[in-house]
Amino acid sequence: MTDYAAHGSLLNTGIGAAGSEGSLLIQKKIYDTLIEAVMKKLIGRQLAAFVIGPSGIPGSSVDINLVTPDSMRVYMVAEGAAIPLDAPDYTSFNLKPVKYAVRILATKEMLEDGKWNLMEHALKVAGREFAENEDNLIIADALDNANSNHTGGSTAAISDITTAMLTLENADYTPTDILCGYEFFNDLRNIDTFVEANKLGTREMIETGYVGIYFGLKFWQFSTNVAPSTTYAKYAYVIDRNHAFVMAEKRPITVENYDDTAFDMSGAVVTQRIKVRQLRAKAIYKIITS
């Protein structure tokens, strides 16, 4: 039997049920303007060292091979002496994409009588949710597995950031970006150095998590409501974007429409197969404030 009460069904919100609640989205009962949910600030795959697409994953997973830093050297050799043999060492790890999905379902009457295209809008919201899920994976599966971390005081300080930068530089990485939770970034807003460096907001700052540049770092905010928990609001991550994390996407976000003729309903299934992992842990430094 088809489960039309499952999570993700437009019916699950009371739409299409008997009574006045059931006619919420019917044209005679609705406002002309649809009030969208608040858009969360997202970081996204733009900071990934690289993204492996379906063509780069011939099976269900892909092996990533890494050269071990400083595993090969050159030698001073005396005249006529044998030249020493050496070669770099390698390590590897496996990335196996995981499937994420949601199902959307609506009666034909809802689609015919709705003030707007219900299925189209539901798919738009689903796409946004998949983007938020990617940010969650980036934070939980990659950034949070940093090789080094530092617990600062009750508020963020410039010394927290410079310590993180120095740690990356000591490992021969170049700090390029810092990703800040809301509370961490709010502490920075109260430091005169940062206020003077970038007093004016930009359209990019308003529309994305990008904030500005200081110490050569690009500053980004991420939404606490996208992160694994609210405690991440106090966290920040300094990274070398060329080495920090990698994404493997076996199936990009895919929409498949279907009809259930017996129940006069239409639906859509949205799926994605993706995996995120830190590439080199020493290219990530985690700062925690209390």
N, C-alpha and C positions, 0 to 999 in steps of 0.2 A: 504494500500500500504506500502511496506517495506521502511523504511527510511534509505537509505544507505549513506546519507550525515551527519548522526548524529555524534556528537563528539565521538571519540574513534574508528571510522572506519579507517582502513588503507587507504581507498579511500579518506578520508577527507584531506590528505596531498598532494593530486595530484597524488598519485600512481595509476597507471592503467588508467589514463586519456589519451586523445589523445595528440599527439605531443611529443617533446623530454622530457618535464617535466614528462609525464606519464610513461616514460621508465626508470625513475631514478633507480629503484631497479632491473631492468632486467639485466641479467648476462652480456650482451655486453656493458653495460654502467656504471658498478659499479667498485669501487676499491676493491681490495682483502680483505682489512681490514675494519671491521666495528668499527667506533669510538664510544665508549660508552659515555653516559652522565656522568658527574662528580658524584661520589658517596658521598652523604651527610653523615655526622657523626650522628649516631643514638644511642639512649640510650636503648629504647625497654623495654619489659616487664620483663627483668631480675631484675629490681629494685622494682617490685610490691611486696606488702606484700603477696599476693596470687592471683592466677588466677583461676576463676571458669569456668570450661569447660561445654560443652553441657549436660553432665550427671548430673551436679549439678544444672541445670536450667530446671526443669520439665515442666514449662509453658513458657510464654513469658517474664517473669521477675523473679527475685530472691530477697528475703528479707535478708539483712545483719543485724544481731543482735550484738550489742556491749554492753559490761559491762561498766557502768559509773564509771570512776576512783574515788577512795576514797569514794564510796557510801556505804560501809560497814565498821564497826569498831568493835573492841573488847573492853570490859569494865572491869574495876577493880571491883570485886564483894566481898563484905564482907562475912564472914563465915555465912552460914545459910540463906543468902539473895537470893531472886529470881534472876535468871539469865536473863538479858534483851534479848529480841528478836531483831534480825536485819537480813537483807538480802541485797544483792547487787541490785542496780537499773540497768535497761537496757534501751537502746534506739535502734532504728532500722531505716533503710532507704531501699528504693527499687531501684534496678538496672534493667533497661529494655534495653537490647541491641538494637542498631539501625543498620539498614542495610546500607552498603556501597557497591558500585558495579561499574563495568565498562564493556563495551561490545567492543569486537574486531571483525573486519570483513575484509575479503579479498576475492578477486576473485580466482577461481581455477588456472587461468593463472599466477597470481602473485605467488601463492604457488609453481607452477610447474617450473616457469622460474627464480625465485629469486636466487640470489647468495648464500643466506643462508636461513635457515628455518624461514620465516617471523613470522609465528604464534608462534613458540617456543620462539623466541626472544621477541616478543610483550608481551607474558605471563610472561617472566622473568622481563621485565620492570614493568609490572603491579604489580608483587609481591613486587618489591622494593617500588612502590608507596603506597601500602597498609602498608608496614612497616613504611614509612614516616608519613602516616596518623595516625598510632598508637602513634608515638611520639608527633604529634600535639595534639591528645586527652589527652595524659598524661600531657602535659604542660597546655593546656587551661582548661580542665575539672577537673584536680586534683591539680597539683602543684600551679596553680595561685589562688586557693581558700584557700591559707594558712591562718591560724588563726592570725599569726603575720607577719608584714613586716617592713622593715626599709629602708628609703631613705638615701643613703649615699651621698658623695660628687660627684665631676665630675669624679673621678676615684675610682676603687675598692681599699680597704685597708684591711690589716690584721684584724683591729678592727671590720670591718663589719662582717667578718667570725666568729670571737670569740664571738661577741655579739649574733649572730644567734645560735651558739653552746650553749652558756649559757642559752639562752631563752628555747631551747629544754630541756636542762638538768634541768632547774627549774621546768619543767612540767613532770619530771621523764622519759623523752625519751633520747635515746642515739644517738647522731649525727653519722651517718655512711657514708653519701655521700653528695657531693655538685655538683649540675648540673649548669654549667656556659654557658652563651651566649658568642659568640666570642669576643665581645668588653670587656666584664667583664674579661674573661680569659686573654686577651691581657694586661690588666692592671696588672694582677698578674705576667705575664712574665717580667714585668719591676720592680718587687720587688725582691731585692737581696735574701731575705730569701727563696723564692720559686725557684729561679734559682739555688742556692746552694743545695737545697734539692733534686733536680732531674734534673741534667744537661743533662743526656743522654736520648734520646727518645727510645722507645721500639717498637717492631713490633705491640703489642697490641695498642699502642698509635697511630700508623700510620693507622691501619686498622679499629679501632673503635673510639668512643668518649672518651675512658678511657685514662687518662693522668698520674696519679700517686697518691701517698698517702702523706698527710701532716696533722699534728694535729690529726692523726688517721682517717681522712676523705679520702675517695676515690674521686678524682676529675674527673669530666666528662665534656666534651664539647658537646653541642647540636647545630645543625645547625640552624642559624637564618632563613634560607629558609624553614625549616620544622616547625618552631614555627609559631604561628598565625600572627605575624607581625614582621617587622624588629626592632621594639623597644625592643624586647626581647633579642637582642644582648647585652643589658646593664644589664640584669637580671641574678640573680643566686638564686638557691634554696638549702637550707641546709635541709636534711631530715633524719628521722629514717626510713630506708627502711622496717623495720618490721611492721610499722604502718602507713606509709604515704598514699598509695593509693592501690586500688583494681581494677581488671579487670574482667568483666563478658563476656564470649564469647559463645554465643548460637550457632553460626555457624562459624567454622574456615574458613580460606580462601579456597574457593571451586571453582573449574573450571568445567564448563559444556560446552562441545562442541556441536555444531549443524551444520546442512547443510541446505542451501536454494537451493533445487534442481532446482526450476524454474529459478533462476537467476545464477545458477552455482557458488555459493559462499559458503565459509565455515566461521564459526565464533566461538567465545567462549565468554561466560559470566563468569566473575569473581565476586564473592560476599563474603561478610563477615558480620556477625552480632555481634557487640561488643559494650561495654559501659565501660568507665573509670570514676572513681570517687575518690575523696580523702576519705580515711578511717577515719583517725583522724586528724583534721585540725591543732591541736597543735603539730603534728609531722612534720610539714612543716614550714619553715621560708623563706620568700621571701626577697631578697636584691635587691634594685633598685639603680643604679647609674645614674647620669644625664649626 
